[in-house]
Amino acid sequence: MEDLTPTNTSLDTTTTNNDTTSDREAAPTTLNLTPTASESENSLSPVTAEDLIAKSIKEGCPKRTSNDFMFLQSMGEGAYSQVFRCREVATDAMFAVKVLQKSYLNRHQKMDAIIREKNILTYLSQECGGHPFVTQLYTHFHDQARIYFVIGLVENGDLGESLCHFGSFDMLTSKFFASEILTGLQFLHDNKIVHRDMKPDNVLIQKDGHILITDFGSAQAFGGLQLSQEGFTDANQASSRSSDSGSPPPTRFYSDEEVPEENTARRTTFVGTALYVSPEMLADGDVGPQTDIWGLGCILFQCLAGQPPFRAVNQYHLLKRIQELDFSFPEGFPEEASEIIAKILVRDPSTRITSQELMAHKFFENVDWVNIANIKPPVLHAYIPATFGEPEYYSNIGPVEPGLDDRALFRLMNLGNDASASQPSTFRPSNVEHRGDPFVSEIAPRANSEAEKNRAARAQKLEEQRVKNPFHIFTNNSLILKQGYLEKKRGLFARRRMFLLTEGPHLLYIDVPNLVLKGEVPWTPCMQVELKNSGTFFIHTPNRVYYLFDLEKKADEWCKAINDVRKRYSVTIEKTFNSAMRDGTFGSIYGKKKSRKEMMREQKALRRKQEKEEKKALKAEQVSKKLSMQMDKKSP
């Protein structure tokens, strides 16, 4: 992935696929990613982005260049794009700007797809009038090196992030998300657009809690709709429907050869995310509205169960399961939801339930489709559904918004801006020198003899752990303070893991049969441990809630041990957090799950270290025996 941050380029004319620029075009400038004090985001804006987008729908996209926006912060990046949080200079309105590198698009034959995405967004916003649950385009422009899409700013993350954080949702919340997604899809389908990549990551959650369908990079027209084929030229930077132009608004038109007699779908090649792709996409068959309905069914399943309906060890087996419709409803899955999902996840799209039939289904009988955009969205809570003989649990800790923007961080952390001068090498607090038992205060001992005694006691415990405990290889030579099997639940699914609470601090969980480190619970100043009953407790972190069940009914002991360690290492944890906040690495580091390859590399490194230590100890033992034998020979 190339760095998409614009740099100064010349004004020489260049020509690419369906794309020309001229000397009249403003030269791109370096994006200023560091706002000054005068650019505070708390500035009062007389005009909102929503007002400007509504105006652009009526009058056409205003002509803009990169100089018209202050690029404040990178919000994330995709395969060939990067999204920035921006302020329009003239209005102070906040937008999201998607930036694409032309050279990358041309090199990977993606330019036609981006032109299609631009024309679909323009068509949906200006010709179709936009929809509250569908991304709306404010404007688009390009320079010699890059293409820019300016859209509404959504800072509450997406449905995928919320599912990652909370695991699953209750029936009311799941039905809410499904109904709004269905409403947005109905708008697309009524206007002859199929999204083709419906997944939780492409469903944004707005500040008011309503959803927004986004990312039309895979979208296509169907049913004979012929969209504009206009590429990125000087002409399309001007207002496409200016009030003084006197030209009528563009209208949709159909080509005779593309209007099918009966079938309104079109053939396609496989695009989208494998977990949510439909059978007809895999078969390179006819794709239409029913393809998006399939994606909706997968999303609803995941909202209730905590996992997508189709899962496998690799993509080959995953796609095979989708083609064979090999899925099942887990224990505890709501019967009313399983009935409607069974009508959605049908191999033949012609027999799949339609959006109109879905809206009329009893599952959505209490939904006010006319006023759906005005209803109050449910508040998201940490929640675990009833399963395995356990009742459902809601968190008693106040509801939080998913995501790691500044508002969420300072609300959760309640910390100031003063940061420690220390620079941690990783996100995990580094091991410190321990004096004696880890639960003994780390205040300097009263006497050197006491310090030596404590160090010797710890060294003895660590040596016993190295010899007797098979999980020592995962601890990086840290003392294990507590360990035991816990059921780690996510929605209706559970995994039995060995949890290790160690010095550092670290809270690791291990897949014992495969002897693989699966992950680590991140330590932050806002970590909260919530005891539900003798066998159940939650651990709240910024990126995720961990739902843990102790079959030995000693959840209170786990909560006490974790809280004791958190208090003991509070200074270290806060220093690490402050440094990460100052360096801007918090969102990409804290709570980030390691890839399997990273875990395997770390595991192999630990094993190599252990083998090296064992060889060293063996060699020392052999030398000792040899010296002993020599001494025995010399003795009379």
C-alpha positions in Angstrom: 0.0 0.0 0.0 1.5 3.3 -1.1 1.6 6.4 1.0 -1.3 8.4 -0.3 -0.4 11.7 1.5 -0.2 14.2 -1.4 3.1 15.8 -2.2 3.9 18.7 -4.5 3.9 17.7 -8.2 4.4 19.6 -11.4 1.7 21.1 -13.5 2.7 19.2 -16.6 -0.3 17.6 -18.4 -0.6 13.9 -17.9 -3.0 11.4 -19.4 -4.2 8.1 -17.9 -7.1 5.7 -18.4 -10.2 7.8 -19.0 -8.4 10.7 -17.2 -6.9 13.9 -18.4 -5.6 17.0 -16.5 -4.5 20.4 -17.8 -2.6 23.5 -16.8 -5.8 25.1 -15.6 -5.9 22.5 -12.8 -4.6 23.6 -9.4 -1.4 21.9 -8.4 -1.8 19.5 -5.5 -0.2 20.5 -2.3 1.1 18.7 0.7 -1.7 17.7 3.0 -1.3 19.3 6.4 -2.0 16.5 8.9 -1.3 18.5 12.0 -4.0 21.0 12.9 -2.9 24.3 14.6 -4.6 25.7 17.6 -6.8 27.9 15.4 -8.0 24.8 13.7 -9.6 23.4 16.9 -12.3 21.0 16.1 -14.5 22.6 18.7 -14.9 25.7 16.5 -18.5 26.6 15.9 -19.5 26.0 12.3 -22.3 28.2 10.9 -22.8 25.7 8.1 -22.8 21.9 8.6 -21.6 19.2 6.2 -25.2 18.0 6.1 -26.3 21.4 4.9 -23.6 21.5 2.2 -24.4 18.0 1.0 -28.1 18.8 0.8 -27.2 21.9 -1.3 -24.9 19.9 -3.6 -27.8 17.5 -4.2 -29.9 20.3 -5.5 -27.2 22.4 -7.3 -24.6 19.8 -8.2 -21.1 19.1 -6.9 -19.2 22.3 -6.2 -15.8 22.6 -7.8 -13.0 22.1 -5.3 -9.3 21.3 -5.1 -7.2 19.8 -2.3 -6.3 23.4 -1.3 -9.9 23.9 -0.2 -9.5 21.4 2.7 -7.4 21.1 5.7 -6.4 17.4 6.1 -6.3 16.9 9.8 -6.0 13.2 10.5 -5.8 9.8 8.8 -8.9 7.7 9.6 -7.8 4.5 8.0 -6.8 3.0 4.7 -7.9 0.2 2.3 -6.3 -1.7 -0.5 -5.8 1.3 -2.7 -7.3 4.3 -0.8 -6.8 6.3 2.3 -9.5 8.3 4.2 -8.7 11.6 5.9 -10.7 13.7 8.4 -10.8 17.1 6.8 -12.2 20.6 7.3 -13.4 22.7 4.4 -11.5 26.0 4.6 -14.4 28.2 3.5 -17.1 26.8 5.7 -15.3 25.0 8.6 -17.5 22.0 7.9 -16.0 18.6 8.6 -15.9 15.9 6.0 -14.2 12.6 5.2 -12.1 12.7 2.1 -11.2 9.4 0.4 -7.9 9.8 -1.5 -6.8 7.3 -4.2 -3.4 7.1 -5.9 -3.8 7.2 -9.7 -0.5 5.4 -10.4 -1.7 2.5 -8.2 -5.1 2.4 -9.9 -3.6 2.3 -13.4 -1.0 -0.2 -12.4 -3.6 -2.6 -11.0 -6.3 -1.9 -13.6 -8.6 -0.3 -11.0 -9.3 3.0 -12.7 -12.5 1.9 -14.5 -13.9 0.6 -11.1 -13.2 4.0 -9.4 -14.8 5.8 -12.3 -17.8 3.6 -11.9 -17.9 4.2 -8.1 -17.7 8.0 -8.7 -20.6 7.9 -11.2 -22.7 5.7 -8.9 -22.2 8.0 -5.9 -23.0 11.0 -8.1 -26.1 9.3 -9.5 -27.4 8.2 -6.1 -26.8 11.6 -4.5 -27.8 14.0 -7.3 -30.2 12.1 -9.5 -31.9 10.0 -6.9 -31.9 12.6 -4.1 -29.8 10.6 -1.6 -31.0 8.6 1.3 -30.4 8.9 5.1 -29.0 5.4 5.2 -26.7 5.6 2.2 -23.4 7.5 1.9 -23.9 10.8 0.1 -21.3 12.5 -2.1 -20.5 16.2 -1.5 -18.0 16.6 -4.3 -15.1 14.9 -6.1 -12.0 16.2 -7.8 -8.6 15.1 -8.9 -5.1 16.4 -9.5 -2.2 15.0 -11.4 -1.5 12.3 -8.9 -4.7 11.6 -6.9 -8.4 11.3 -7.0 -10.6 12.7 -4.1 -14.1 11.8 -3.0 -15.6 14.1 -0.3 -18.3 12.5 1.7 -20.0 13.0 5.1 -17.9 12.3 8.1 -18.9 9.4 10.3 -16.8 9.1 13.5 -18.5 6.3 15.4 -16.9 3.5 13.5 -18.7 0.7 11.7 -20.8 -2.3 12.5 -17.8 -4.6 12.2 -16.0 -2.6 14.9 -19.0 -2.7 17.2 -19.4 -6.5 16.7 -15.7 -6.8 17.5 -16.1 -4.7 20.7 -19.4 -6.2 22.0 -19.3 -9.7 20.5 -23.0 -9.8 19.6 -26.3 -7.9 20.1 -29.6 -8.7 21.6 -32.7 -9.2 19.4 -33.9 -5.6 19.6 -30.6 -4.2 18.5 -30.0 -6.8 15.8 -33.5 -6.2 14.4 -32.8 -2.4 14.4 -29.6 -2.7 12.4 -31.2 -5.3 10.0 -34.3 -3.0 9.4 -32.1 0.1 8.6 -29.8 -1.9 6.3 -32.8 -3.3 4.5 -34.3 0.2 4.1 -31.0 1.4 2.6 -30.8 -1.6 0.2 -34.4 -1.0 -0.9 -33.4 2.5 -1.9 -30.4 1.2 -3.9 -32.4 -1.6 -5.6 -35.3 0.7 -6.5 -32.7 2.8 -8.3 -31.2 -0.2 -10.1 -27.9 -0.3 -8.1 -26.6 -3.5 -6.4 -23.9 -3.0 -3.8 -22.3 -6.5 -4.1 -20.1 -6.2 -1.0 -22.5 -6.1 2.0 -20.7 -6.8 5.2 -20.5 -5.3 8.7 -17.4 -3.2 7.8 -19.4 -1.4 5.1 -22.2 -0.4 7.5 -21.1 2.8 9.3 -22.8 3.9 12.6 -23.5 7.6 12.6 -23.3 9.9 15.7 -27.1 9.6 16.3 -26.9 5.8 16.1 -28.4 5.3 12.7 -26.6 3.4 10.0 -25.0 4.4 6.7 -24.2 2.0 3.9 -20.8 2.8 2.4 -18.0 1.7 0.0 -19.5 1.4 -3.5 -16.2 0.2 -5.0 -17.8 -3.1 -6.0 -21.3 -1.7 -6.9 -22.9 -2.0 -10.3 -26.0 -0.9 -12.1 -28.4 -3.6 -13.2 -31.7 -3.9 -14.9 -30.5 -2.0 -18.0 -29.6 1.2 -16.1 -26.8 2.9 -18.1 -24.8 5.3 -16.0 -22.5 8.0 -17.2 -19.1 6.8 -18.3 -17.4 10.2 -17.7 -13.9 9.8 -16.2 -11.9 12.3 -14.2 -11.6 15.4 -16.5 -11.6 19.1 -15.9 -15.3 19.2 -16.9 -16.5 17.1 -14.0 -14.8 19.3 -11.5 -17.2 22.1 -12.3 -20.7 22.0 -10.9 -22.6 19.4 -12.7 -25.9 21.1 -12.1 -25.2 24.7 -11.4 -28.2 27.0 -10.9 -27.1 29.4 -13.6 -26.1 26.8 -16.2 -29.6 26.5 -17.6 -29.0 22.9 -18.4 -31.5 20.3 -17.2 -30.4 17.7 -14.6 -28.9 14.5 -16.1 -31.4 11.7 -16.5 -30.9 8.0 -16.5 -31.3 6.2 -19.8 -31.3 2.6 -21.0 -29.5 1.1 -23.9 -31.6 -1.1 -26.1 -29.1 -4.0 -26.1 -28.7 -3.9 -22.3 -32.4 -4.1 -21.4 -33.1 -7.8 -20.6 -36.5 -9.2 -21.5 -37.1 -10.9 -18.2 -34.0 -11.3 -16.2 -33.0 -7.9 -14.7 -29.7 -9.2 -13.3 -26.3 -9.1 -14.9 -23.4 -11.6 -14.9 -20.4 -10.8 -12.9 -17.1 -12.0 -11.5 -16.4 -12.7 -7.9 -15.8 -9.6 -5.8 -16.5 -8.9 -2.1 -15.4 -10.4 1.1 -15.3 -14.2 1.2 -17.2 -14.5 4.6 -20.3 -12.8 3.1 -20.1 -13.6 -0.6 -23.2 -15.3 -2.2 -23.2 -18.6 -4.1 -24.1 -16.9 -7.4 -21.0 -14.6 -7.0 -18.8 -17.7 -6.7 -20.5 -19.3 -9.6 -20.0 -16.2 -11.8 -23.7 -16.2 -12.3 -26.4 -13.5 -12.5 -26.1 -10.9 -9.7 -28.9 -8.6 -8.7 -30.7 -7.3 -5.6 -30.8 -10.9 -4.1 -27.0 -10.8 -3.8 -27.3 -7.9 -1.3 -30.1 -9.7 0.6 -27.7 -12.7 1.1 -25.2 -10.3 2.7 -28.0 -8.9 5.0 -28.8 -12.4 6.1 -25.1 -13.0 7.0 -24.9 -9.8 8.9 -28.1 -10.5 10.9 -26.8 -14.0 11.7 -23.5 -12.5 13.0 -25.3 -9.8 15.1 -27.2 -12.5 17.0 -24.6 -15.3 17.1 -21.3 -13.4 17.3 -19.8 -15.2 14.3 -20.7 -15.2 10.5 -22.7 -18.3 9.4 -19.9 -19.7 7.2 -16.5 -20.2 8.8 -13.6 -22.5 7.9 -9.8 -23.0 8.4 -9.0 -21.5 5.0 -10.7 -19.8 2.1 -11.0 -22.9 -0.1 -13.0 -24.7 2.5 -15.0 -21.5 3.3 -16.1 -21.1 -0.3 -16.9 -24.7 -0.5 -19.2 -24.4 2.5 -20.9 -21.4 1.0 -21.5 -23.3 -2.3 -22.9 -26.3 -0.4 -24.9 -24.2 2.0 -23.1 -25.9 4.9 -24.1 -23.9 8.0 -26.1 -24.4 11.1 -27.7 -22.4 13.8 -25.9 -22.6 17.2 -27.6 -23.6 20.4 -29.6 -20.7 21.7 -30.2 -19.0 18.4 -33.6 -17.2 18.4 -36.2 -19.2 16.6 -37.9 -16.2 15.0 -34.6 -15.1 13.5 -33.6 -18.5 12.3 -36.8 -18.8 10.3 -36.2 -15.6 8.3 -32.5 -16.3 7.9 -33.3 -19.7 6.5 -35.3 -18.0 3.8 -32.4 -15.6 3.0 -29.5 -18.0 2.9 -30.8 -20.0 0.0 -28.5 -21.2 -2.8 -30.8 -20.2 -5.7 -31.3 -16.4 -5.8 -34.6 -16.8 -7.6 -36.1 -18.6 -4.6 -34.5 -16.3 -2.0 -36.8 -14.1 -0.1 -37.1 -10.5 -1.6 -36.7 -7.2 0.2 -40.5 -6.6 -0.2 -41.3 -9.9 1.4 -38.8 -9.3 4.2 -40.4 -6.0 5.0 -43.8 -7.7 5.3 -42.4 -10.7 7.3 -43.6 -11.0 10.9 -40.0 -10.7 12.1 -40.2 -6.9 11.2 -43.9 -6.5 12.1 -43.2 -3.7 14.6 -41.0 -1.7 12.3 -42.4 1.7 11.2 -40.9 1.7 7.7 -42.2 5.1 6.9 -40.7 6.9 9.9 -37.7 4.6 10.4 -35.1 7.4 10.0 -36.8 9.2 12.9 -36.9 6.5 15.6 -34.5 6.5 18.5 -31.7 3.9 18.0 -31.0 1.5 20.9 -28.0 2.1 23.1 -25.3 -0.5 22.6 -24.4 -2.5 25.7 -22.0 -5.3 26.5 -24.2 -8.3 26.3 -23.9 -12.1 26.2 -26.9 -14.2 25.1 -28.3 -17.1 27.0 -26.6 -20.4 26.1 -25.0 -23.5 27.6 -27.4 -23.4 30.5 -26.4 -19.8 31.4 -28.9 -16.9 31.3 -28.3 -13.8 29.2 -26.2 -11.1 30.8 -26.2 -7.3 30.3 -23.3 -5.2 31.6 -24.0 -3.0 34.6 -21.3 -0.6 33.4 -22.6 2.4 31.6 -23.0 2.1 27.8 -20.1 3.2 25.8 -19.6 4.0 22.1 -17.4 1.8 20.1 -14.3 3.4 18.5 -11.3 5.2 19.7 -11.8 8.9 18.9 -10.6 11.6 21.3 -14.0 11.9 22.9 -14.3 8.2 23.7 -10.7 8.1 25.0 -10.9 11.0 27.3 -14.4 9.9 28.5 -13.1 6.5 29.3 -9.7 7.3 30.6 -10.4 10.6 32.4 -6.7 11.5 31.9 -4.9 14.8 31.2 -2.6 15.6 28.4 0.6 15.4 30.3 2.5 12.4 29.1 5.4 10.5 30.5 8.8 11.0 28.9 9.3 7.3 28.7 9.1 5.6 25.3 7.9 2.0 25.5 9.2 -0.3 22.7 5.8 -2.2 22.5 2.3 -1.7 23.6 2.7 -4.1 26.4 4.2 -2.7 29.6 7.8 -3.8 29.9 8.8 -6.2 32.6 10.4 -4.4 35.6 12.7 -5.7 38.2 10.7 -7.5 40.8 11.6 -7.6 44.4 10.3 -10.8 45.9 6.8 -12.0 45.8 4.9 -10.1 43.0 2.1 -9.3 45.4 4.5 -7.6 47.8 4.6 -3.8 47.4 7.3 -2.7 45.0 8.4 0.0 47.4 12.2 -0.2 48.1 12.9 -2.8 50.8 14.2 -1.6 54.2 17.4 -3.5 54.0 19.7 -5.0 51.4 19.3 -8.4 53.0 15.6 -8.3 52.6 16.0 -7.3 48.9 18.4 -10.2 48.3 16.0 -12.6 50.1 13.0 -11.5 47.9 15.0 -11.7 44.7 16.2 -15.2 45.6 12.6 -16.3 46.4 11.4 -15.0 43.1 14.3 -16.7 41.2 13.4 -20.0 42.9 9.8 -19.7 41.9 10.7 -18.8 38.3 13.0 -21.8 38.1 10.3 -24.2 39.4 7.9 -22.7 36.9 10.4 -23.2 34.0 10.9 -26.8 34.9 7.4 -27.8 35.8 4.9 -25.5 34.0 4.4 -26.3 30.3 3.1 -22.8 29.7 6.3 -21.1 30.8 7.3 -20.8 27.1 4.6 -18.2 26.6 5.6 -16.0 29.5 8.8 -14.4 28.3 10.4 -15.4 31.6 7.8 -13.7 33.7 6.4 -15.2 36.8 2.8 -16.6 36.4 0.6 -15.1 39.2 -2.6 -17.0 38.4 -3.6 -19.5 35.8 -6.6 -21.6 34.9 -9.1 -22.7 32.2 -11.8 -20.2 31.3 -14.6 -20.3 28.7 -14.1 -17.3 26.4 -17.5 -16.6 24.9 -18.4 -14.5 21.9 -22.1 -14.4 21.2 -23.4 -18.0 21.1 -19.9 -19.5 20.6 -17.3 -20.4 23.2 -13.7 -21.4 23.3 -11.9 -23.1 26.2 -8.6 -21.3 26.8 -5.8 -21.4 29.4 -5.5 -18.0 30.9 -2.2 -16.8 32.3 -1.9 -13.7 34.5 1.8 -12.8 34.7 4.2 -10.1 35.8 4.6 -7.2 33.4 1.6 -7.2 33.5 0.2 -9.6 30.9 -3.0 -11.6 30.6 -2.5 -14.2 27.9 -4.8 -16.9 26.6 -3.6 -20.2 25.1 -5.1 -22.8 22.8 -3.9 -25.8 24.8 -4.5 -28.7 22.3 -2.5 -26.8 19.7 -0.2 -25.1 22.2 -0.6 -21.7 20.5 -0.8 -18.3 22.0 -4.2 -17.0 20.7 -4.1 -13.5 22.2 -3.6 -11.1 25.1 -6.0 -8.8 27.0 -4.6 -5.3 26.7 -3.9 -3.3 29.9 -5.1 0.3 29.9 -6.0 2.8 32.7 -9.7 2.3 31.8 -9.7 -1.5 32.1 -12.7 -2.5 34.1 -13.4 -6.0 35.6 -17.1 -6.7 36.2 -18.2 -9.7 38.3 -21.6 -11.0 37.2 -21.8 -14.1 39.5 -19.6 -16.8 40.9 -18.8 -18.2 37.5 -19.0 -15.2 35.2 -17.1 -12.0 34.8 -16.5 -9.4 32.0 -13.3 -7.5 31.2 -13.9 -4.2 29.5 -11.1 -2.7 27.3 -11.3 0.1 24.8 -11.5 -2.2 21.8 -13.3 -5.2 23.1 -15.3 -6.7 26.0 -14.1 -10.2 27.1 -16.9 -12.5 28.3 -15.3 -15.1 30.6 -16.9 -18.1 32.4 -15.1 -20.1 35.1 -16.5 -23.6 35.5 -14.9 -23.9 38.9 -17.1 -20.9 40.0 -14.1 -18.8 41.2 -14.7 -15.8 39.1 -14.3 -13.6 42.1 -10.8 -14.8 42.6 -9.9 -13.9 39.0 -11.4 -10.4 39.4 -9.5 -9.8 42.6 -6.2 -11.0 41.1 -6.6 -8.9 37.9 -7.5 -5.8 39.9 -4.6 -6.3 42.3 -2.2 -6.6 39.4 -3.7 -3.6 37.6 -3.4 -1.5 40.7 0.2 -2.6 41.3 1.3 -1.7 37.8 -0.9 1.4 37.5 2.1 3.7 37.0 3.6 1.5 34.3 0.2 1.1 32.5 -0.5 4.8 32.6 3.0 5.7 31.3 2.6 3.3 28.4 -0.9 4.7 27.6 0.3 8.3 27.8 3.2 7.6 25.5 0.9 5.8 23.0 -1.6 8.7 23.1 1.2 11.3 22.6 2.7 9.3 19.7 -0.7 8.7 18.1 -0.2 4.9 18.2 -3.0 4.0 20.7 -5.6 3.0 18.1 -3.3 0.8 16.1 -1.6 -0.8 19.1 -3.8 -1.2 22.2 -6.1 -4.2 21.9 -4.7 -5.1 18.5 -4.9 -8.8 18.0 -1.7 -10.4 16.7 -1.9 -12.4 13.4 -1.4 -16.1 13.5 2.0 -15.6 11.8 3.1 -13.1 14.5 2.0 -15.5 17.3 3.8 -18.4 15.7 7.0 -16.4 15.3 6.8 -15.3 18.9 6.1 -18.9 20.0 9.1 -20.3 18.0 11.3 -17.6 19.4 10.3 -18.5 22.9 10.9 -22.2 22.3 14.3 -21.4 20.8 15.1 -19.4 23.8 14.0 -22.2 26.1 16.1 -24.8 24.1 19.1 -22.5 24.3 18.7 -22.1 28.1 18.3 -25.9 28.4 21.5 -26.6 26.3 23.4 -24.0 28.4 22.2 -25.6 31.6 23.1 -29.1 30.3 26.6 -27.9 29.2 27.1 -26.3 32.6 26.1 -29.6 34.2 28.5 -31.6 32.0 31.4 -29.2 32.8 30.5 -29.5 36.5 30.6 -33.3 36.3 33.9 -33.3 34.4 35.5 -31.0 37.0 34.1 -33.2 39.7 35.6 -36.3 38.1 39.0 -34.6 37.7 38.9 -33.6 41.3 38.1 -37.2 42.3 41.0 -38.5 40.3 43.4 -36.1 41.9 42.3 -36.8 45.4 44.3 -39.5 47.3 
